[in-house]
Amino acid sequence: MIDGRQRKNITIGLFVEIIQKPHQRSGQLTGGNVAKLLTKSANHPHGIKVQLESGLVGRVKNIIE
């Protein structure tokens, strides 16, 4: 599995599963294509923050190939 905590692994248009802020306790994942990378640093311990094409924002948990 590709690591969603490394910014270099995530590109625009990639299909990923994110966890939104309100769902952090439940662990509910949402799938979609990356529209924007919001985390500027090279890595983040909880996952790179992205905005999906649907407009939802969250941290990448899984990268679907």
URLIN-V100818 format. One line per field, one symbol per residue. psi: psi as a letter, one per 20 degrees, with the letter a starting at -180 (. if undefined). A space follows every 10 residues. Layout:
psi: ???
This chain:
psi: pqojiphhip qpiqprprpq gijhghjpqp qrpphqphph rhrphjqppr prhiiqpapp gqop.
